[in-house]
Amino acid sequence: MTQHHFVELRNVTKRFGTNTVIDNINLAIPRGEMVTLLGPSGCGKTTVLRLVAGLEKPSEGQIFIDGEDVTQRSIQQRDICMVFQSYALFPHMSLGENIGYGLKMLGTPKAEIRERVKEALALVDLEGFGDRYVDQISGGQQQRVALARALILKPKVLLFDEPLSNLDANLRRSMRDKIRELQKQFDITSLYVTHDQSEAFAVSDQVLVMNKGHIMQIGSPQALYRQPASRFMASFMGDANLFPARFSEASVEIHGYRLPRPAHFRAQGEGTVGVRPEAITLGSQGEESQRCEIRHVSYMGPQYEVIVAWHGQEILLQVNATRLQPEAGESYFLEIHPYGMFVLEDAA
């Protein structure tokens, strides 16, 4: 099988009783890539992870890892490791024993285990912590031990199930950077489940968004944010203002305001355009078609979130707090920047 399909799900459906949780999905993960499954709670992303792990068997379809059909194989026969949100460490063992446990089960010589445990601790910045126990270290350190325990086995595939959800925001940021750094260093094909969009964007080569057991869209973080394929994707990937628009060869017209047509726009006639809040700015000059009125201002530290009324439509903007201090009732002229625009191919 080609390098492009290291982990592959073909026509996979999973039912629990009469409830279809995964509905005939196809997924191919290239070797060495980190793909993140993102979606609202109950969308089926954790079930996909469990199917790849062998913790669940598909109702229909096949699963391949490195060209081999593993659909009926157990988790032990798949050469994968999983990092859980609960860390799943043994409290009666030292950290070194926790990390070396998998090698011990494989019958690896003690001296080699000792050496590899030492290397694994260094990788996750825990040199000298081998003799400590779980209750003597923090949650962030426990998560690094869980990561070391997975990496030491050099698995074909590494699976992450909401690994950072028990950590506070600052730790989450440093830990996600560590995970990404080590995944790239070892070139391990990885599947990562999270409900946190910023986490997904930070760690991934590609993000796969699911909803109700279906794959809605897969692509780089930039592609999903800048060119969402549906209304669901437009709103799920961040705030979006949606406008009725008219397209001509050279321009896009929204509420009488004419803008140069972005090169990637294929649409003709009439349709719906989405604009991200950061792509709309406020100024003191413009055409009458650009005039808007400030309705509500929320101070967010480095920026204001501003709701303005424009041609009978309320829209959301983000205004840099160092440049402008807008107040409710004031009148401005808005400008839309084409880099933050996208066309919704479906109006649903």
C-alpha positions in Angstrom: 0.0 0.0 0.0 1.3 3.5 -0.7 2.8 5.8 1.8 -0.3 7.9 1.6 -2.5 5.4 3.3 -0.8 4.3 6.5 -4.1 4.1 8.5 -7.2 3.6 6.5 -10.9 3.2 7.3 -12.9 1.9 4.3 -16.7 2.2 4.4 -16.8 1.9 8.2 -20.1 1.9 10.0 -20.6 1.3 13.7 -23.9 0.7 15.3 -24.8 0.2 19.0 -28.1 -1.6 18.8 -30.3 0.5 16.5 -28.1 3.6 17.0 -25.7 4.4 14.1 -22.8 6.2 15.7 -20.5 6.1 12.6 -22.2 6.2 9.2 -20.1 4.7 6.3 -17.0 6.8 6.7 -13.8 6.6 4.6 -10.6 8.0 6.1 -6.9 7.7 5.0 -4.1 9.0 7.2 -0.7 9.5 5.5 2.4 8.0 7.2 3.9 10.3 9.8 1.0 12.7 9.9 -0.9 14.0 12.9 -4.6 14.0 12.1 -7.0 15.4 14.7 -10.7 14.4 15.0 -12.7 17.4 16.1 -16.4 17.8 16.5 -19.3 18.4 19.0 -19.8 16.0 21.8 -21.5 12.8 20.6 -20.4 13.3 17.0 -18.6 9.9 16.9 -14.9 11.0 17.1 -14.0 8.9 20.1 -15.7 5.8 18.5 -13.4 6.3 15.4 -10.4 6.3 17.8 -11.6 3.1 19.5 -12.2 1.4 16.2 -8.6 2.2 15.1 -7.4 0.9 18.5 -9.3 -2.3 18.3 -11.4 -1.5 21.4 -14.5 -1.7 19.2 -15.1 -3.7 16.0 -16.9 -2.1 13.1 -20.5 -3.3 12.2 -19.4 -2.9 8.5 -16.3 -2.0 6.7 -12.5 -2.6 7.1 -9.6 -1.0 8.9 -6.0 -1.2 7.6 -2.8 -0.2 9.4 0.4 -0.2 7.3 -1.3 -2.1 4.5 -2.6 -4.9 6.7 -6.3 -5.6 7.3 -6.5 -5.4 11.2 -10.4 -5.3 11.3 -10.6 -8.4 13.5 -7.3 -8.0 15.4 -7.2 -7.2 19.1 -5.6 -4.0 20.5 -2.5 -6.1 21.4 -2.1 -7.3 17.8 -2.1 -3.8 16.2 1.2 -2.2 17.3 -0.5 0.9 18.6 -0.3 2.9 21.8 -3.0 5.1 23.3 -2.6 8.1 25.6 -5.8 8.7 27.6 -7.1 11.8 29.4 -7.0 9.9 32.7 -3.3 9.0 32.2 -4.0 5.4 33.4 -0.8 5.1 35.4 -0.2 2.3 38.0 0.0 4.0 41.5 1.9 1.1 43.1 4.8 1.4 40.6 7.5 4.0 40.3 7.4 6.3 37.2 10.3 4.3 35.7 8.4 1.0 36.2 5.3 2.6 34.6 7.2 3.7 31.6 9.0 0.4 31.2 6.0 -1.8 31.8 5.2 -2.5 28.2 8.8 -3.5 27.5 8.8 -5.8 30.5 5.7 -7.5 29.1 7.5 -8.0 25.9 10.4 -9.7 27.7 13.0 -7.0 27.0 16.2 -7.5 29.1 16.3 -5.4 32.3 19.5 -3.5 31.4 17.9 -2.4 28.0 14.7 -1.4 29.8 16.7 0.7 32.3 18.5 2.5 29.4 15.4 3.1 27.4 13.4 4.4 30.4 16.2 6.8 31.1 16.0 8.1 27.4 12.2 8.3 27.5 12.3 10.4 30.8 14.8 12.8 29.2 12.5 13.1 26.1 9.6 14.4 28.2 11.9 16.6 30.4 11.6 14.4 33.5 15.3 13.3 34.0 15.9 11.9 37.4 12.2 11.3 38.1 12.3 7.5 37.6 12.1 6.5 41.3 9.2 8.8 42.2 5.6 7.7 42.4 2.4 9.0 40.8 1.1 10.7 43.9 4.4 12.7 44.2 4.1 14.5 40.8 1.6 17.0 39.2 -1.0 16.3 36.6 1.1 17.7 33.8 4.0 15.5 34.8 1.7 12.5 34.9 0.6 13.2 31.4 4.3 13.4 30.3 4.9 10.0 32.0 1.9 8.6 30.0 3.4 10.0 26.8 6.9 8.5 27.6 5.3 5.1 28.3 3.7 5.2 24.8 6.8 6.5 22.9 9.2 3.9 24.5 7.3 1.2 22.6 7.9 2.9 19.2 4.4 2.0 18.0 3.3 2.2 14.4 0.3 4.4 15.4 -0.1 6.7 18.4 -3.7 7.5 19.5 -4.6 10.4 21.8 -8.0 10.6 23.5 -8.6 14.1 24.9 -5.1 13.9 26.5 -5.0 17.5 27.8 -8.6 18.1 29.1 -7.6 17.5 32.7 -4.8 20.2 32.6 -5.1 23.9 33.2 -4.8 26.3 30.2 -1.1 27.2 30.5 -0.1 23.5 30.9 -2.3 22.6 28.0 -0.4 24.9 25.8 3.1 23.7 26.7 2.0 20.0 26.7 0.4 20.2 23.2 3.6 21.8 21.9 5.6 18.9 23.5 3.3 16.3 21.9 3.6 17.9 18.5 7.4 18.2 18.8 7.8 14.5 19.8 5.3 13.3 17.2 7.3 15.1 14.5 10.7 13.9 15.9 9.7 10.3 15.8 7.5 10.6 12.7 4.8 8.6 14.3 1.4 8.4 12.5 -1.0 9.8 15.0 -4.7 10.2 15.5 -5.8 12.8 18.1 -9.3 13.4 19.5 -10.3 16.7 21.1 -13.3 19.0 21.3 -10.9 22.1 21.6 -10.4 23.8 18.2 -7.3 25.8 19.2 -5.7 22.5 20.4 -6.6 20.8 17.1 -5.1 23.7 15.1 -1.9 23.7 17.1 -1.0 20.0 16.9 -2.3 18.9 13.5 -1.2 18.4 9.9 -4.9 17.8 9.1 -8.1 18.3 11.0 -11.1 16.1 10.4 -14.4 17.6 11.5 -17.2 15.2 12.4 -20.9 15.7 13.1 -23.5 13.0 13.8 -21.3 10.1 12.6 -20.3 11.8 9.3 -17.1 13.4 8.2 -18.1 17.0 7.4 -14.7 18.2 6.0 -11.0 17.3 6.3 -8.1 19.6 5.5 -5.3 21.7 7.0 -6.4 24.0 9.8 -6.0 27.0 7.5 -8.2 25.5 4.8 -11.0 24.6 7.2 -11.0 28.1 8.7 -10.6 30.0 5.5 -12.7 27.8 3.2 -15.4 26.0 5.2 -17.6 23.8 2.9 -20.9 24.3 4.7 -22.8 26.5 7.2 -22.1 23.9 9.9 -18.4 24.2 9.2 -18.4 28.0 8.9 -19.9 28.3 12.4 -18.1 25.3 14.0 -14.7 26.6 13.0 -15.2 30.0 14.6 -17.5 33.0 14.4 -18.8 33.8 10.9 -21.0 36.6 9.5 -23.1 35.3 6.6 -24.3 37.7 3.9 -26.4 37.4 0.8 -24.1 38.3 -2.1 -24.1 38.9 -5.9 -21.1 37.8 -7.9 -19.7 39.2 -11.1 -16.5 38.5 -13.0 -14.6 41.3 -11.1 -16.5 41.9 -7.9 -18.6 40.7 -5.0 -21.5 42.9 -3.9 -22.9 42.7 -0.4 -25.7 45.1 0.6 -24.7 47.5 -2.2 -21.0 47.5 -1.1 -18.8 46.3 -3.9 -15.6 44.5 -3.2 -12.9 43.1 -5.5 -13.6 39.4 -6.2 -11.0 37.1 -4.5 -9.2 34.8 -6.9 -10.4 31.6 -5.3 -14.1 32.4 -5.7 -15.8 30.2 -8.3 -19.4 31.2 -7.6 -21.6 33.0 -10.2 -24.8 34.9 -9.9 -26.2 35.0 -6.3 -25.1 33.2 -3.2 -24.0 33.4 0.4 -20.7 34.8 1.5 -19.1 34.3 5.0 -16.8 36.8 6.6 -14.7 36.2 9.7 -15.0 38.9 12.4 -11.3 39.8 12.2 -11.6 40.5 8.5 -14.0 43.5 9.1 -12.5 46.8 10.2 -14.1 50.1 11.2 -13.1 53.5 9.9 -14.3 57.1 9.8 -14.7 57.3 6.0 -16.4 55.3 3.3 -19.4 54.9 1.0 -22.9 55.3 2.3 -23.4 51.5 1.7 -20.6 50.9 4.3 -22.2 52.9 7.1 -23.0 50.9 10.3 -24.0 51.6 13.9 -22.4 50.2 17.0 -24.9 48.2 19.0 -22.8 46.5 21.7 -19.2 46.5 22.8 -17.5 43.8 24.9 -13.9 44.4 26.2 -11.7 41.3 25.8 -8.3 42.6 26.8 -6.3 43.0 23.6 -9.5 43.5 21.5 -13.1 44.5 21.6 -15.8 42.2 20.4 -18.3 44.6 18.7 -21.8 44.0 17.3 -22.8 46.5 14.7 -26.1 46.9 12.8 -25.5 47.0 9.0 -28.4 47.1 6.5 -30.8 45.5 9.1 -28.3 42.7 9.9 -26.3 42.4 13.2 -22.7 41.4 12.6 -19.8 40.6 14.8 -16.4 42.2 14.5 -13.1 42.2 16.5 -11.5 45.5 16.9 -7.9 46.0 18.1 -8.2 47.8 21.5 -5.0 49.9 20.8 -6.4 51.4 17.6 -10.0 52.2 18.4 -12.3 52.4 21.4 -15.8 52.2 19.9 -18.9 52.9 22.0 -22.6 51.9 21.5 -24.6 54.4 19.4 -21.6 55.6 17.4 -21.6 55.5 13.6 -18.7 54.1 11.5 -17.9 52.9 8.0 -17.0 49.2 7.8 -14.5 47.6 5.4 -14.5 44.0 4.5 -11.1 42.5 3.7 -11.2 39.8 1.0 -8.7 37.4 2.8 -11.4 36.7 5.4 -14.2 35.9 2.9 -15.4 32.6 1.7 -18.4 31.4 -0.4 -20.7 28.8 1.1 -21.3 26.3 -1.6 -24.3 24.9 0.2 -27.0 27.2 1.6 -28.1 24.5 4.1 
